């Protein structure tokens, strides 16, 4: 029997989301402070980024399985508590002037591992607590709130660092935001997902993970969609990694130019998230992903070819790409959350996340040598052209189109069931009122 999302579960998720945004803001501020503390040594900064990727690759497959088998509220509470405890330990060490780089790297890696442990459980709440017709809208709201926090976080952190020279005092903010996030988490009720008798039997983690892979294989077009996202992330990696070098070296820009470009991207993200949040339903989600994925790289081409120092052209051309980005990602997540059964969504999300995380370091690793070999501008241009072409190759030579049909049928069936339930409830009310009259 499949768990049904209700208005009550919808609003419980909203309460949970508000709490998580506070927690994310605290983590963002602490992460910025730690990064700034290590900024003087590029080697340690690089090692830190690598170590933050590593646990996400290793832990995510296991965490996805656990999120489907264990109590999701407990997983989120434990991981949030662990991150707060690690930050508290960091506060104590800095308070006593024990600022060892190895210790800081270990704490940062531990926090990243807990986040990887928590992420599938948080993502799997959406299809459990939100009705199918509202999935795209809620995913858009998630992007909107995340975009606001990513815009505010560094600014707040920089302001706090100017006010409080003692770095350890800023660490306490993560503890405060953790306590705020725990209040709605403890209050809300998360519907239990009913599993089949076979799945209720204790199985090995490997078998559960294998079940996730088989689920991807069994749903026509699902593997093609995940592969599409993986390749898209890989092609976009040079731009994501080498953009500061492109601004500084190629265009002779300053940190302010880079900051303004990043601000424009976040504003575009927020606008795209608002559009997704306000629009109740989206038709042709696969086509939106294919076309949106191609347009994103089309927008990069004028920015890549912009005359030296002309950052206005770069901002104008990139702005539509960042408006489109949250729309494509929210519809992508909505498809996953619709076509995958709720008792398996955690492990599917973890596999999807693992693939993205696994390909990201590889793309980052080869970006530098390729830029030295052929030049940053030519590398960006080749990647952009491949980014425009590859979505249509996926559309023409895979089963991804079938996924759109499956998703539409599931949504229509869910709407029909909801209408029948409303009619049944109304009939029951009338039957109660008639005898009273």
C-alpha positions in Angstrom: 0.0 0.0 0.0 1.5 3.4 -1.1 1.6 6.2 1.4 -0.6 9.2 0.5 0.5 12.8 0.7 -2.1 15.1 2.3 -2.5 18.8 3.0 -1.2 18.2 6.5 1.9 16.4 5.3 2.4 19.3 2.8 2.4 21.9 5.6 4.6 19.7 7.8 7.1 19.7 5.1 7.0 23.5 4.8 7.7 23.8 8.5 10.6 21.3 8.1 11.9 23.3 5.1 12.0 26.6 7.1 14.0 24.9 9.8 16.4 23.4 7.4 17.0 26.8 5.7 18.2 28.1 9.1 20.5 25.1 9.5 21.9 25.6 6.0 22.5 29.3 6.6 24.5 28.5 9.7 26.5 25.8 7.8 27.1 28.2 4.9 28.5 30.9 7.2 30.8 28.5 9.0 31.9 27.0 5.7 32.8 30.4 4.4 34.7 31.3 7.5 36.7 28.0 7.4 37.4 28.6 3.7 38.6 32.1 4.3 40.8 30.9 7.2 42.5 28.5 4.8 42.6 30.9 1.8 46.2 31.8 2.4 47.4 28.4 1.4 46.0 27.2 -1.9 47.4 23.6 -1.3 45.3 23.2 1.8 42.3 24.8 0.2 42.5 22.4 -2.8 42.9 19.4 -0.4 39.8 20.7 1.5 37.7 20.8 -1.6 38.8 17.3 -2.6 38.1 15.9 0.9 34.7 17.4 0.8 33.9 15.5 -2.5 35.4 12.2 -1.3 32.8 11.3 1.5 30.0 12.2 -0.8 31.2 9.6 -3.3 31.8 7.0 -0.7 29.0 7.6 1.8 26.1 8.5 -0.6 25.4 5.0 -1.9 25.1 3.7 1.7 23.1 6.7 2.9 20.6 6.3 0.1 19.9 2.7 1.2 19.7 3.7 4.8 17.2 6.5 4.1 14.8 3.9 2.6 15.2 1.5 5.5 15.7 3.6 8.6 13.6 6.3 10.3 14.2 9.4 8.1 13.6 11.8 11.0 16.2 10.0 13.1 18.7 10.2 10.2 18.3 13.9 9.7 18.4 14.6 13.5 21.6 12.5 14.0 23.4 14.0 11.0 22.4 17.6 12.0 23.5 16.9 15.6 26.8 15.5 14.4 27.5 18.6 12.3 26.7 20.9 15.2 28.9 18.8 17.6 31.8 19.0 15.2 31.4 22.8 14.9 31.2 23.0 18.7 34.5 21.0 18.9 36.0 23.4 16.4 34.8 26.4 18.6 36.5 24.9 21.6 39.8 24.3 19.8 39.9 27.8 18.4 38.9 29.2 21.8 42.1 27.7 23.3 44.1 28.8 20.2 44.6 25.3 19.0 44.3 26.1 15.2 45.8 23.0 13.6 45.2 22.7 9.8 45.0 18.9 9.9 42.3 19.1 12.6 40.3 21.7 10.6 40.5 19.5 7.5 39.3 16.5 9.5 36.3 18.4 10.9 35.4 19.8 7.5 35.5 16.3 6.0 33.5 14.9 8.8 30.8 17.6 8.3 30.8 16.8 4.5 30.3 13.0 5.3 27.4 13.8 7.6 25.8 16.0 4.9 26.1 13.2 2.4 24.5 10.9 5.0 21.6 13.4 5.4 21.0 14.5 1.9 19.1 11.4 0.5 16.8 11.3 3.5 16.0 15.0 3.1 15.4 14.7 -0.6 13.2 11.6 -0.2 10.8 13.5 2.0 9.5 15.5 -0.9 7.7 12.7 -2.8 6.4 11.3 0.6 5.0 14.5 2.0 4.1 16.5 -1.2 1.3 15.6 -3.7 2.6 14.7 -7.1 0.9 17.7 -8.8 3.0 20.1 -6.5 6.4 18.4 -6.8 7.8 20.9 -9.4 6.5 23.8 -7.4 8.0 22.6 -4.1 11.3 21.8 -5.8 11.3 25.4 -7.1 10.7 26.7 -3.6 13.7 24.6 -2.4 15.8 26.2 -5.1 14.5 29.7 -4.3 15.4 29.4 -0.6 18.8 27.8 -1.4 19.5 30.6 -3.8 18.7 33.3 -1.2 20.9 31.6 1.4 23.8 31.2 -1.1 23.5 34.9 -1.8 23.1 36.0 1.9 25.5 33.5 3.5 28.9 34.9 2.3 27.7 38.5 2.9 26.6 37.7 6.5 29.8 35.8 7.1 32.0 38.7 5.8 30.0 41.1 8.0 30.4 39.0 11.1 34.1 38.6 10.5 34.5 42.4 10.4 32.5 42.7 13.7 34.0 39.7 15.5 37.7 39.3 15.0 37.5 36.2 17.1 36.6 33.5 14.5 35.4 31.1 17.2 32.4 33.3 18.1 31.0 33.0 14.5 31.1 29.2 14.9 28.5 29.5 17.6 26.0 30.7 15.0 25.9 27.2 13.5 24.9 25.8 17.0 22.1 28.4 17.2 20.7 27.7 13.7 20.9 23.9 14.5 18.7 24.4 17.6 16.2 26.4 15.5 16.1 23.7 12.8 15.5 21.0 15.4 12.2 22.5 16.6 10.1 21.8 13.5 11.9 18.5 12.9 10.8 17.2 16.3 7.3 18.5 15.9 6.4 17.3 12.4 5.2 13.9 11.5 6.7 12.1 8.5 4.4 9.5 6.9 5.7 5.9 7.1 6.4 4.3 3.7 4.8 0.8 3.6 7.2 -1.7 2.2 6.4 -5.1 0.6 6.9 -8.3 2.6 10.0 -9.1 0.6 11.5 -5.7 1.2 10.7 -5.8 4.9 13.0 -8.8 5.2 16.4 -7.8 6.4 18.8 -7.6 3.4 22.3 -6.6 2.9 23.2 -3.1 1.9 24.7 -4.3 -1.3 21.4 -6.0 -2.3 19.5 -2.8 -1.5 21.9 -0.7 -3.6 21.6 -3.3 -6.4 17.8 -3.0 -6.2 18.2 0.8 -6.8 20.3 0.0 -9.9 17.7 -2.5 -11.1 15.0 0.0 -10.6 16.8 2.5 -12.8 17.2 -0.2 -15.4 13.6 -1.3 -15.3 12.0 2.2 -15.8 12.4 3.0 -19.5 14.3 6.2 -20.1 15.4 6.7 -16.4 19.0 5.7 -17.0 19.2 7.9 -20.0 17.9 10.9 -18.0 20.5 10.3 -15.2 23.2 9.9 -17.9 22.1 13.1 -19.5 22.5 15.0 -16.2 25.9 13.3 -15.6 27.3 14.3 -19.0 25.9 17.8 -18.6 27.7 18.2 -15.3 30.9 16.9 -16.8 30.8 19.3 -19.8 30.0 22.3 -17.5 32.9 21.5 -15.1 35.6 23.5 -16.9 33.4 26.6 -16.7 32.6 26.0 -13.0 36.3 25.4 -12.1 38.2 27.9 -14.3 35.8 30.9 -14.3 38.0 32.8 -11.8 41.0 32.3 -14.0 39.0 33.4 -17.0 38.0 36.6 -15.2 41.5 37.4 -13.8 43.8 36.2 -16.6 41.8 36.4 -19.9 39.9 39.6 -19.0 42.2 41.2 -16.5 39.3 41.5 -14.1 39.2 42.0 -10.3 37.5 40.1 -7.4 34.7 42.6 -7.7 34.0 41.7 -11.3 33.9 38.0 -10.3 31.6 38.8 -7.3 29.2 40.8 -9.5 29.1 37.9 -12.0 28.3 35.5 -9.2 25.7 37.8 -7.8 23.9 38.0 -11.2 23.9 34.2 -11.4 22.3 34.0 -7.9 19.7 36.6 -8.9 18.9 34.6 -12.0 18.6 31.5 -9.8 16.2 33.2 -7.5 14.0 34.5 -10.4 14.0 31.0 -12.0 13.1 29.5 -8.6 10.3 32.0 -8.2 8.9 31.0 -11.6 9.0 27.4 -10.7 7.4 28.0 -7.3 4.6 30.1 -8.7 3.7 27.8 -11.6 1.7 24.9 -10.2 2.4 22.3 -12.8 4.8 21.8 -15.7 4.0 19.8 -18.8 6.7 18.2 -21.0 9.3 18.1 -18.3 11.7 16.0 -20.3 11.6 18.5 -23.2 12.1 21.3 -20.7 15.3 19.5 -19.5 16.6 18.8 -23.1 15.9 22.3 -24.4 16.9 24.1 -21.2 20.1 22.1 -21.0 21.1 23.2 -24.5 20.0 26.9 -24.0 22.2 27.0 -20.9 25.3 26.5 -23.0 24.1 28.7 -25.9 24.0 31.5 -23.3 27.7 30.8 -22.4 28.9 31.4 -26.0 28.5 35.2 -26.1 30.2 35.4 -22.6 33.1 33.3 -23.8 33.6 35.4 -27.0 33.0 38.8 -25.2 35.8 41.4 -25.8 38.4 41.7 -23.1 37.1 43.4 -20.0 33.5 43.6 -21.2 31.8 42.1 -18.2 28.4 43.7 -19.1 28.1 41.4 -22.1 29.0 38.4 -20.0 26.4 39.2 -17.3 23.6 39.9 -19.9 24.3 36.7 -21.8 24.7 34.5 -18.7 21.6 35.8 -16.9 19.0 33.7 -18.9 21.1 30.6 -18.3 20.8 31.0 -14.6 17.1 31.7 -14.8 16.6 28.5 -16.7 18.9 26.4 -14.5 16.5 26.0 -11.4 13.6 25.3 -13.8 15.4 22.4 -15.4 16.7 21.0 -12.1 13.3 21.2 -10.3 11.5 19.5 -13.2 14.3 16.9 -13.3 13.8 16.1 -9.6 10.0 16.1 -10.1 10.4 13.4 -12.8 12.6 11.2 -10.5 10.2 11.7 -7.6 7.2 10.8 -9.7 8.4 7.7 -11.6 10.3 6.0 -8.7 8.2 4.3 -6.0 8.5 6.1 -2.6 10.1 3.2 -0.8 13.0 3.3 -3.3 13.4 7.0 -3.9 16.2 7.4 -1.3 18.6 5.0 -2.9 17.7 6.3 -6.5 18.5 9.9 -5.3 21.7 8.7 -3.7 22.8 6.9 -6.9 22.0 10.0 -9.0 23.9 12.2 -6.5 26.8 9.8 -6.4 27.2 9.7 -10.2 27.2 13.5 -10.3 29.8 13.8 -7.4 32.0 11.1 -9.0 32.1 12.8 -12.4 32.7 16.3 -10.9 36.3 15.7 -9.6 37.3 14.0 -12.8 36.0 17.0 -14.8 37.8 19.4 -12.4 41.0 17.4 -12.6 41.3 17.5 -16.4 40.1 21.1 -16.8 43.4 22.6 -15.8 45.7 20.6 -18.1 43.3 21.0 -21.0 43.3 24.8 -20.4 47.1 24.9 -20.4 47.1 22.8 -23.6 44.6 24.6 -25.8 43.7 27.8 -23.8 40.8 28.6 -21.5 38.7 30.4 -24.1 39.0 27.5 -26.6 38.3 24.9 -23.9 35.1 26.9 -22.8 34.0 27.2 -26.4 34.4 23.4 -27.2 32.6 22.5 -24.0 29.7 24.9 -24.8 29.3 23.5 -28.3 29.3 19.9 -26.9 26.8 21.1 -24.3 24.5 22.4 -27.0 24.7 19.2 -29.1 24.6 16.4 -26.5 21.0 17.0 -25.2 19.6 16.4 -28.7 21.8 13.3 -29.1 20.3 11.9 -25.8 16.8 12.8 -27.1 17.3 11.1 -30.5 19.2 8.0 -29.5 17.9 6.9 -26.1 14.5 6.0 -24.5 14.3 9.3 -22.6 11.2 10.2 -24.4 9.3 7.2 -22.9 10.0 8.6 -19.5 7.8 11.7 -20.2 4.9 9.4 -21.2 5.3 7.3 -18.0 5.5 10.4 -15.8 2.4 12.0 -17.4 0.4 8.8 -16.9 1.4 8.5 -13.2 0.4 12.2 -12.6 -3.0 11.7 -14.4 -3.7 8.6 -12.4 -2.8 10.4 -9.1 -5.2 13.3 -10.1 -8.0 10.8 -10.9 -7.5 9.1 -7.5 -7.6 12.5 -5.7 -10.8 13.4 -7.5 -12.4 10.1 -6.5 -11.4 10.6 -2.9 -12.8 14.2 -2.9 -16.1 12.9 -4.3 -16.2 10.1 -1.7 -15.5 12.5 1.1 -18.3 14.8 -0.1 -20.7 11.9 -0.4 -19.9 10.8 3.2 -20.6 14.4 4.4 -23.9 14.5 2.6 -24.9 11.1 4.0 -24.2 12.4 7.5 -26.1 15.7 7.0 -29.2 14.1 5.5 -30.2 12.1 8.5 -29.7 15.1 10.8 -32.1 17.1 8.6 
